[in-house]
Amino acid sequence: MELEGIVDAIVKRSQNLPRPENTIARSDKMHLWDVKIDDELVTKAKAKISETLKENLETVKLAVHIYDDYLFILKEKTRIEEYLKNEDNYTREGF
């Protein structure tokens, strides 16, 4: 998934980040520790993203059809315009 790829990209970009305190005072450790792509936290984050996406997509599947009973309304304007084009319908019985 693309969102999981973003997590991988974040992990890759976080390699060899300089320690902020090195601008103030030098220390033996010049960089923050590296996080591996297969680290438990990374794996859990990707699993949580997948789980959340799956749950949301299931909800979307239900929501897509919630207004199906009212789809006819979208065609009513055209139906009325067609009706009004024919002046023979302009009778009490026609209306």
Backbone atoms as SQL, in Angstrom:
CREATE TABLE atoms (id INTEGER PRIMARY KEY, chain TEXT, resi INTEGER, resn TEXT, atom TEXT, x REAL, y REAL, z REAL);
INSERT INTO atoms VALUES
  (1, 'A', 1, 'MET', 'N', 0.832, -1.179, 0.000),
  (2, 'A', 1, 'MET', 'CA', 0.000, 0.000, 0.000),
  (3, 'A', 1, 'MET', 'C', 0.881, 1.249, 0.000),
  (4, 'A', 2, 'GLU', 'N', 0.357, 2.281, -0.567),
  (5, 'A', 2, 'GLU', 'CA', 1.122, 3.525, -0.673),
  (6, 'A', 2, 'GLU', 'C', 1.406, 4.145, 0.690),
  (7, 'A', 3, 'LEU', 'N', 0.438, 4.066, 1.605),
  (8, 'A', 3, 'LEU', 'CA', 0.666, 4.653, 2.928),
  (9, 'A', 3, 'LEU', 'C', 1.747, 3.898, 3.700),
  (10, 'A', 4, 'GLU', 'N', 1.790, 2.587, 3.516),
  (11, 'A', 4, 'GLU', 'CA', 2.864, 1.827, 4.147),
  (12, 'A', 4, 'GLU', 'C', 4.204, 2.222, 3.535),
  (13, 'A', 5, 'GLY', 'N', 4.203, 2.535, 2.260),
  (14, 'A', 5, 'GLY', 'CA', 5.422, 2.999, 1.593),
  (15, 'A', 5, 'GLY', 'C', 5.915, 4.311, 2.178),
  (16, 'A', 6, 'ILE', 'N', 4.979, 5.147, 2.613),
  (17, 'A', 6, 'ILE', 'CA', 5.364, 6.409, 3.255),
  (18, 'A', 6, 'ILE', 'C', 6.115, 6.131, 4.556),
  (19, 'A', 7, 'VAL', 'N', 5.652, 5.148, 5.309),
  (20, 'A', 7, 'VAL', 'CA', 6.347, 4.776, 6.548),
  (21, 'A', 7, 'VAL', 'C', 7.758, 4.310, 6.214),
  (22, 'A', 8, 'ASP', 'N', 7.882, 3.486, 5.167),
  (23, 'A', 8, 'ASP', 'CA', 9.213, 3.030, 4.753),
  (24, 'A', 8, 'ASP', 'C', 10.092, 4.219, 4.353),
  (25, 'A', 9, 'ALA', 'N', 9.522, 5.177, 3.635),
  (26, 'A', 9, 'ALA', 'CA', 10.283, 6.356, 3.212),
  (27, 'A', 9, 'ALA', 'C', 10.735, 7.179, 4.417),
  (28, 'A', 10, 'ILE', 'N', 9.878, 7.303, 5.416),
  (29, 'A', 10, 'ILE', 'CA', 10.245, 8.040, 6.634),
  (30, 'A', 10, 'ILE', 'C', 11.417, 7.347, 7.326),
  (31, 'A', 11, 'VAL', 'N', 11.348, 6.028, 7.407),
  (32, 'A', 11, 'VAL', 'CA', 12.429, 5.273, 8.051),
  (33, 'A', 11, 'VAL', 'C', 13.732, 5.470, 7.272),
  (34, 'A', 12, 'LYS', 'N', 13.663, 5.395, 5.962),
  (35, 'A', 12, 'LYS', 'CA', 14.874, 5.561, 5.150),
  (36, 'A', 12, 'LYS', 'C', 15.453, 6.968, 5.299),
  (37, 'A', 13, 'ARG', 'N', 14.586, 7.969, 5.330),
  (38, 'A', 13, 'ARG', 'CA', 15.048, 9.359, 5.446),
  (39, 'A', 13, 'ARG', 'C', 15.612, 9.669, 6.835),
  (40, 'A', 14, 'SER', 'N', 15.248, 8.856, 7.808),
  (41, 'A', 14, 'SER', 'CA', 15.701, 9.127, 9.177),
  (42, 'A', 14, 'SER', 'C', 17.086, 8.541, 9.458),
  (43, 'A', 15, 'GLN', 'N', 17.675, 7.882, 8.488),
  (44, 'A', 15, 'GLN', 'CA', 19.010, 7.308, 8.675),
  (45, 'A', 15, 'GLN', 'C', 20.050, 8.439, 8.715),
  (46, 'A', 16, 'ASN', 'N', 21.007, 8.326, 9.594),
  (47, 'A', 16, 'ASN', 'CA', 22.130, 9.258, 9.719),
  (48, 'A', 16, 'ASN', 'C', 21.699, 10.695, 10.015),
  (49, 'A', 17, 'LEU', 'N', 20.661, 10.864, 10.802),
  (50, 'A', 17, 'LEU', 'CA', 20.279, 12.219, 11.220),
  (51, 'A', 17, 'LEU', 'C', 21.279, 12.715, 12.261),
  (52, 'A', 18, 'PRO', 'N', 21.804, 13.900, 12.069),
  (53, 'A', 18, 'PRO', 'CA', 22.754, 14.417, 13.062),
  (54, 'A', 18, 'PRO', 'C', 22.044, 14.733, 14.380),
  (55, 'A', 19, 'ARG', 'N', 22.759, 14.533, 15.430),
  (56, 'A', 19, 'ARG', 'CA', 22.209, 14.831, 16.757),
  (57, 'A', 19, 'ARG', 'C', 22.128, 16.346, 16.920),
  (58, 'A', 20, 'PRO', 'N', 21.006, 16.865, 17.437),
  (59, 'A', 20, 'PRO', 'CA', 20.868, 18.312, 17.571),
  (60, 'A', 20, 'PRO', 'C', 21.869, 18.940, 18.532),
  (61, 'A', 21, 'GLU', 'N', 22.274, 18.197, 19.552),
  (62, 'A', 21, 'GLU', 'CA', 23.178, 18.786, 20.536),
  (63, 'A', 21, 'GLU', 'C', 24.603, 18.936, 19.994),
  (64, 'A', 22, 'ASN', 'N', 24.897, 18.352, 18.847),
  (65, 'A', 22, 'ASN', 'CA', 26.231, 18.501, 18.258),
  (66, 'A', 22, 'ASN', 'C', 26.497, 19.923, 17.804),
  (67, 'A', 23, 'THR', 'N', 25.464, 20.715, 17.614),
  (68, 'A', 23, 'THR', 'CA', 25.678, 22.112, 17.250),
  (69, 'A', 23, 'THR', 'C', 26.130, 22.925, 18.469),
  (70, 'A', 24, 'ILE', 'N', 25.826, 22.416, 19.660),
  (71, 'A', 24, 'ILE', 'CA', 26.195, 23.121, 20.891),
  (72, 'A', 24, 'ILE', 'C', 27.526, 22.589, 21.425),
  (73, 'A', 25, 'ALA', 'N', 27.610, 21.283, 21.577),
  (74, 'A', 25, 'ALA', 'CA', 28.829, 20.665, 22.116),
  (75, 'A', 25, 'ALA', 'C', 29.048, 19.341, 21.393),
  (76, 'A', 26, 'ARG', 'N', 30.257, 19.061, 21.048),
  (77, 'A', 26, 'ARG', 'CA', 30.578, 17.820, 20.341),
  (78, 'A', 26, 'ARG', 'C', 30.483, 16.633, 21.292),
  (79, 'A', 27, 'SER', 'N', 29.942, 15.542, 20.758),
  (80, 'A', 27, 'SER', 'CA', 29.921, 14.310, 21.540),
  (81, 'A', 27, 'SER', 'C', 30.454, 13.189, 20.660),
  (82, 'A', 28, 'ASP', 'N', 30.648, 12.028, 21.260),
  (83, 'A', 28, 'ASP', 'CA', 31.165, 10.880, 20.506),
  (84, 'A', 28, 'ASP', 'C', 30.143, 10.384, 19.483),
  (85, 'A', 29, 'LYS', 'N', 28.899, 10.515, 19.839),
  (86, 'A', 29, 'LYS', 'CA', 27.839, 10.039, 18.942),
  (87, 'A', 29, 'LYS', 'C', 27.384, 11.216, 18.081),
  (88, 'A', 30, 'MET', 'N', 27.667, 11.132, 16.801),
  (89, 'A', 30, 'MET', 'CA', 27.362, 12.231, 15.898),
  (90, 'A', 30, 'MET', 'C', 25.938, 12.157, 15.327),
  (91, 'A', 31, 'HIS', 'N', 25.355, 10.971, 15.335),
  (92, 'A', 31, 'HIS', 'CA', 24.037, 10.776, 14.711),
  (93, 'A', 31, 'HIS', 'C', 23.075, 10.098, 15.679),
  (94, 'A', 32, 'LEU', 'N', 21.786, 10.331, 15.439),
  (95, 'A', 32, 'LEU', 'CA', 20.757, 9.595, 16.188),
  (96, 'A', 32, 'LEU', 'C', 20.814, 8.137, 15.768),
  (97, 'A', 33, 'TRP', 'N', 20.313, 7.251, 16.605),
  (98, 'A', 33, 'TRP', 'CA', 20.337, 5.837, 16.252),
  (99, 'A', 33, 'TRP', 'C', 19.424, 5.576, 15.056),
  (100, 'A', 34, 'ASP', 'N', 19.812, 4.614, 14.261),
  (101, 'A', 34, 'ASP', 'CA', 19.045, 4.253, 13.076),
  (102, 'A', 34, 'ASP', 'C', 17.902, 3.317, 13.453),
  (103, 'A', 35, 'VAL', 'N', 16.780, 3.517, 12.803),
  (104, 'A', 35, 'VAL', 'CA', 15.632, 2.627, 12.959),
  (105, 'A', 35, 'VAL', 'C', 15.614, 1.719, 11.738),
  (106, 'A', 36, 'LYS', 'N', 15.569, 0.444, 11.965),
  (107, 'A', 36, 'LYS', 'CA', 15.564, -0.528, 10.868),
  (108, 'A', 36, 'LYS', 'C', 14.163, -0.654, 10.284),
  (109, 'A', 37, 'ILE', 'N', 14.090, -0.995, 9.006),
  (110, 'A', 37, 'ILE', 'CA', 12.810, -1.115, 8.310),
  (111, 'A', 37, 'ILE', 'C', 11.967, -2.247, 8.903),
  (112, 'A', 38, 'ASP', 'N', 12.622, -3.247, 9.501),
  (113, 'A', 38, 'ASP', 'CA', 11.884, -4.380, 10.081),
  (114, 'A', 38, 'ASP', 'C', 11.740, -4.246, 11.599),
  (115, 'A', 39, 'ASP', 'N', 11.976, -3.046, 12.110),
  (116, 'A', 39, 'ASP', 'CA', 11.815, -2.779, 13.539),
  (117, 'A', 39, 'ASP', 'C', 10.367, -3.048, 13.951),
  (118, 'A', 40, 'GLU', 'N', 10.180, -3.481, 15.164),
  (119, 'A', 40, 'GLU', 'CA', 8.842, -3.816, 15.671),
  (120, 'A', 40, 'GLU', 'C', 7.885, -2.620, 15.591),
  (121, 'A', 41, 'LEU', 'N', 8.361, -1.436, 15.942),
  (122, 'A', 41, 'LEU', 'CA', 7.502, -0.247, 15.887),
  (123, 'A', 41, 'LEU', 'C', 7.080, 0.074, 14.457),
  (124, 'A', 42, 'VAL', 'N', 7.996, -0.075, 13.518),
  (125, 'A', 42, 'VAL', 'CA', 7.682, 0.174, 12.108),
  (126, 'A', 42, 'VAL', 'C', 6.659, -0.848, 11.618),
  (127, 'A', 43, 'THR', 'N', 6.879, -2.095, 11.957),
  (128, 'A', 43, 'THR', 'CA', 5.958, -3.169, 11.550),
  (129, 'A', 43, 'THR', 'C', 4.571, -2.932, 12.140),
  (130, 'A', 44, 'LYS', 'N', 4.510, -2.554, 13.414),
  (131, 'A', 44, 'LYS', 'CA', 3.221, -2.292, 14.061),
  (132, 'A', 44, 'LYS', 'C', 2.527, -1.081, 13.433),
  (133, 'A', 45, 'ALA', 'N', 3.293, -0.049, 13.099),
  (134, 'A', 45, 'ALA', 'CA', 2.705, 1.145, 12.475),
  (135, 'A', 45, 'ALA', 'C', 2.099, 0.785, 11.124),
  (136, 'A', 46, 'LYS', 'N', 2.817, 0.003, 10.332),
  (137, 'A', 46, 'LYS', 'CA', 2.298, -0.402, 9.019),
  (138, 'A', 46, 'LYS', 'C', 1.062, -1.299, 9.165),
  (139, 'A', 47, 'ALA', 'N', 1.076, -2.174, 10.159),
  (140, 'A', 47, 'ALA', 'CA', -0.088, -3.037, 10.398),
  (141, 'A', 47, 'ALA', 'C', -1.298, -2.210, 10.820),
  (142, 'A', 48, 'LYS', 'N', -1.081, -1.198, 11.659),
  (143, 'A', 48, 'LYS', 'CA', -2.173, -0.332, 12.109),
  (144, 'A', 48, 'LYS', 'C', -2.741, 0.459, 10.934),
  (145, 'A', 49, 'ILE', 'N', -1.873, 0.943, 10.057),
  (146, 'A', 49, 'ILE', 'CA', -2.335, 1.656, 8.863),
  (147, 'A', 49, 'ILE', 'C', -3.211, 0.739, 8.017),
  (148, 'A', 50, 'SER', 'N', -2.751, -0.479, 7.782),
  (149, 'A', 50, 'SER', 'CA', -3.518, -1.435, 6.977),
  (150, 'A', 50, 'SER', 'C', -4.867, -1.752, 7.611),
  (151, 'A', 51, 'GLU', 'N', -4.862, -1.948, 8.909),
  (152, 'A', 51, 'GLU', 'CA', -6.100, -2.258, 9.636),
  (153, 'A', 51, 'GLU', 'C', -7.089, -1.086, 9.542),
  (154, 'A', 52, 'THR', 'N', -6.594, 0.116, 9.749),
  (155, 'A', 52, 'THR', 'CA', -7.447, 1.301, 9.693),
  (156, 'A', 52, 'THR', 'C', -8.024, 1.498, 8.294),
  (157, 'A', 53, 'LEU', 'N', -7.193, 1.328, 7.285),
  (158, 'A', 53, 'LEU', 'CA', -7.673, 1.451, 5.901),
  (159, 'A', 53, 'LEU', 'C', -8.739, 0.410, 5.591),
  (160, 'A', 54, 'LYS', 'N', -8.510, -0.816, 6.034),
  (161, 'A', 54, 'LYS', 'CA', -9.482, -1.889, 5.782),
  (162, 'A', 54, 'LYS', 'C', -10.826, -1.561, 6.444),
  (163, 'A', 55, 'GLU', 'N', -10.788, -1.100, 7.686),
  (164, 'A', 55, 'GLU', 'CA', -12.021, -0.742, 8.396),
  (165, 'A', 55, 'GLU', 'C', -12.743, 0.405, 7.692),
  (166, 'A', 56, 'ASN', 'N', -11.990, 1.413, 7.278),
  (167, 'A', 56, 'ASN', 'CA', -12.600, 2.560, 6.614),
  (168, 'A', 56, 'ASN', 'C', -13.172, 2.185, 5.253),
  (169, 'A', 57, 'LEU', 'N', -12.504, 1.325, 4.516),
  (170, 'A', 57, 'LEU', 'CA', -13.015, 0.901, 3.215),
  (171, 'A', 57, 'LEU', 'C', -14.295, 0.076, 3.364),
  (172, 'A', 58, 'GLU', 'N', -14.395, -0.708, 4.425),
  (173, 'A', 58, 'GLU', 'CA', -15.630, -1.450, 4.686),
  (174, 'A', 58, 'GLU', 'C', -16.781, -0.487, 4.960),
  (175, 'A', 59, 'THR', 'N', -16.505, 0.565, 5.711),
  (176, 'A', 59, 'THR', 'CA', -17.524, 1.578, 5.993),
  (177, 'A', 59, 'THR', 'C', -17.928, 2.299, 4.720),
  (178, 'A', 60, 'VAL', 'N', -16.967, 2.603, 3.871),
  (179, 'A', 60, 'VAL', 'CA', -17.265, 3.283, 2.605),
  (180, 'A', 60, 'VAL', 'C', -18.154, 2.405, 1.738),
  (181, 'A', 61, 'LYS', 'N', -17.889, 1.105, 1.710),
  (182, 'A', 61, 'LYS', 'CA', -18.724, 0.189, 0.918),
  (183, 'A', 61, 'LYS', 'C', -20.183, 0.271, 1.350),
  (184, 'A', 62, 'LEU', 'N', -20.416, 0.395, 2.642),
  (185, 'A', 62, 'LEU', 'CA', -21.785, 0.515, 3.148),
  (186, 'A', 62, 'LEU', 'C', -22.373, 1.887, 2.809),
  (187, 'A', 63, 'ALA', 'N', -21.566, 2.914, 2.950),
  (188, 'A', 63, 'ALA', 'CA', -22.047, 4.285, 2.755),
  (189, 'A', 63, 'ALA', 'C', -22.355, 4.595, 1.298),
  (190, 'A', 64, 'VAL', 'N', -21.697, 3.923, 0.380),
  (191, 'A', 64, 'VAL', 'CA', -21.899, 4.200, -1.045),
  (192, 'A', 64, 'VAL', 'C', -23.352, 3.959, -1.443),
  (193, 'A', 65, 'HIS', 'N', -23.991, 2.999, -0.837),
  (194, 'A', 65, 'HIS', 'CA', -25.350, 2.634, -1.245),
  (195, 'A', 65, 'HIS', 'C', -26.434, 3.181, -0.328),
  (196, 'A', 66, 'ILE', 'N', -26.076, 4.035, 0.596),
  (197, 'A', 66, 'ILE', 'CA', -27.048, 4.512, 1.575),
  (198, 'A', 66, 'ILE', 'C', -28.161, 5.345, 0.930),
  (199, 'A', 67, 'TYR', 'N', -27.860, 6.032, -0.175),
  (200, 'A', 67, 'TYR', 'CA', -28.857, 6.891, -0.818),
  (201, 'A', 67, 'TYR', 'C', -29.433, 6.284, -2.092),
  (202, 'A', 68, 'ASP', 'N', -29.225, 5.001, -2.305),
  (203, 'A', 68, 'ASP', 'CA', -29.744, 4.353, -3.517),
  (204, 'A', 68, 'ASP', 'C', -31.258, 4.515, -3.676),
  (205, 'A', 69, 'ASP', 'N', -31.978, 4.543, -2.571),
  (206, 'A', 69, 'ASP', 'CA', -33.438, 4.691, -2.639),
  (207, 'A', 69, 'ASP', 'C', -33.862, 6.036, -3.223),
  (208, 'A', 70, 'TYR', 'N', -32.949, 6.988, -3.261),
  (209, 'A', 70, 'TYR', 'CA', -33.282, 8.345, -3.712),
  (210, 'A', 70, 'TYR', 'C', -32.640, 8.711, -5.051),
  (211, 'A', 71, 'LEU', 'N', -32.045, 7.757, -5.734),
  (212, 'A', 71, 'LEU', 'CA', -31.396, 8.038, -7.016),
  (213, 'A', 71, 'LEU', 'C', -32.374, 8.558, -8.064),
  (214, 'A', 72, 'PHE', 'N', -33.639, 8.161, -7.974),
  (215, 'A', 72, 'PHE', 'CA', -34.626, 8.605, -8.959),
  (216, 'A', 72, 'PHE', 'C', -34.742, 10.136, -8.988),
  (217, 'A', 73, 'ILE', 'N', -34.446, 10.779, -7.873),
  (218, 'A', 73, 'ILE', 'CA', -34.555, 12.245, -7.796),
  (219, 'A', 73, 'ILE', 'C', -33.615, 12.912, -8.793),
  (220, 'A', 74, 'LEU', 'N', -32.481, 12.286, -9.054),
  (221, 'A', 74, 'LEU', 'CA', -31.521, 12.858, -9.989),
  (222, 'A', 74, 'LEU', 'C', -32.080, 12.929, -11.413),
  (223, 'A', 75, 'LYS', 'N', -33.061, 12.105, -11.718),
  (224, 'A', 75, 'LYS', 'CA', -33.638, 12.069, -13.065),
  (225, 'A', 75, 'LYS', 'C', -34.936, 12.870, -13.165),
  (226, 'A', 76, 'GLU', 'N', -35.440, 13.342, -12.072),
  (227, 'A', 76, 'GLU', 'CA', -36.732, 14.017, -12.063),
  (228, 'A', 76, 'GLU', 'C', -36.717, 15.327, -12.851),
  (229, 'A', 77, 'LYS', 'N', -35.670, 16.093, -12.785),
  (230, 'A', 77, 'LYS', 'CA', -35.620, 17.364, -13.502),
  (231, 'A', 77, 'LYS', 'C', -35.772, 17.109, -15.004),
  (232, 'A', 78, 'THR', 'N', -35.055, 16.136, -15.522),
  (233, 'A', 78, 'THR', 'CA', -35.144, 15.794, -16.948),
  (234, 'A', 78, 'THR', 'C', -36.545, 15.319, -17.288),
  (235, 'A', 79, 'ARG', 'N', -37.129, 14.490, -16.446),
  (236, 'A', 79, 'ARG', 'CA', -38.475, 13.964, -16.700),
  (237, 'A', 79, 'ARG', 'C', -39.494, 15.104, -16.742),
  (238, 'A', 80, 'ILE', 'N', -39.377, 16.057, -15.830),
  (239, 'A', 80, 'ILE', 'CA', -40.305, 17.196, -15.781),
  (240, 'A', 80, 'ILE', 'C', -40.101, 18.095, -16.992),
  (241, 'A', 81, 'GLU', 'N', -38.858, 18.334, -17.370),
  (242, 'A', 81, 'GLU', 'CA', -38.593, 19.165, -18.545),
  (243, 'A', 81, 'GLU', 'C', -39.173, 18.539, -19.807),
  (244, 'A', 82, 'GLU', 'N', -39.055, 17.232, -19.941),
  (245, 'A', 82, 'GLU', 'CA', -39.638, 16.528, -21.091),
  (246, 'A', 82, 'GLU', 'C', -41.166, 16.649, -21.071),
  (247, 'A', 83, 'TYR', 'N', -41.737, 16.532, -19.918),
  (248, 'A', 83, 'TYR', 'CA', -43.187, 16.648, -19.767),
  (249, 'A', 83, 'TYR', 'C', -43.651, 18.044, -20.177),
  (250, 'A', 84, 'LEU', 'N', -42.924, 19.062, -19.749),
  (251, 'A', 84, 'LEU', 'CA', -43.316, 20.444, -20.031),
  (252, 'A', 84, 'LEU', 'C', -43.103, 20.838, -21.494),
  (253, 'A', 85, 'LYS', 'N', -42.268, 20.144, -22.216),
  (254, 'A', 85, 'LYS', 'CA', -42.042, 20.432, -23.637),
  (255, 'A', 85, 'LYS', 'C', -43.279, 20.125, -24.465),
  (256, 'A', 86, 'ASN', 'N', -44.073, 19.186, -24.034),
  (257, 'A', 86, 'ASN', 'CA', -45.266, 18.778, -24.778),
  (258, 'A', 86, 'ASN', 'C', -46.471, 19.551, -24.231),
  (259, 'A', 87, 'GLU', 'N', -46.933, 20.524, -24.995),
  (260, 'A', 87, 'GLU', 'CA', -48.038, 21.365, -24.520),
  (261, 'A', 87, 'GLU', 'C', -49.362, 20.618, -24.463),
  (262, 'A', 88, 'ASP', 'N', -49.424, 19.449, -25.065),
  (263, 'A', 88, 'ASP', 'CA', -50.639, 18.637, -24.973),
  (264, 'A', 88, 'ASP', 'C', -50.882, 18.185, -23.535),
  (265, 'A', 89, 'ASN', 'N', -49.851, 18.207, -22.748),
  (266, 'A', 89, 'ASN', 'CA', -49.974, 17.807, -21.340),
  (267, 'A', 89, 'ASN', 'C', -50.555, 18.914, -20.470),
  (268, 'A', 90, 'TYR', 'N', -50.743, 20.101, -21.045),
  (269, 'A', 90, 'TYR', 'CA', -51.201, 21.244, -20.260),
  (270, 'A', 90, 'TYR', 'C', -52.721, 21.208, -20.059),
  (271, 'A', 91, 'THR', 'N', -53.166, 20.148, -19.517),
  (272, 'A', 91, 'THR', 'CA', -54.587, 20.006, -19.172),
  (273, 'A', 91, 'THR', 'C', -54.674, 19.640, -17.702),
  (274, 'A', 92, 'ARG', 'N', -55.860, 19.803, -17.190),
  (275, 'A', 92, 'ARG', 'CA', -56.041, 19.437, -15.780),
  (276, 'A', 92, 'ARG', 'C', -55.728, 17.965, -15.570),
  (277, 'A', 93, 'GLU', 'N', -56.151, 17.119, -16.491),
  (278, 'A', 93, 'GLU', 'CA', -55.900, 15.680, -16.367),
  (279, 'A', 93, 'GLU', 'C', -54.395, 15.388, -16.539),
  (280, 'A', 94, 'GLY', 'N', -53.769, 16.157, -17.424),
  (281, 'A', 94, 'GLY', 'CA', -52.339, 15.946, -17.663),
  (282, 'A', 94, 'GLY', 'C', -51.492, 16.267, -16.446),
  (283, 'A', 95, 'PHE', 'N', -51.892, 17.327, -15.746),
  (284, 'A', 95, 'PHE', 'CA', -51.134, 17.688, -14.555),
  (285, 'A', 95, 'PHE', 'C', -51.478, 16.765, -13.417);
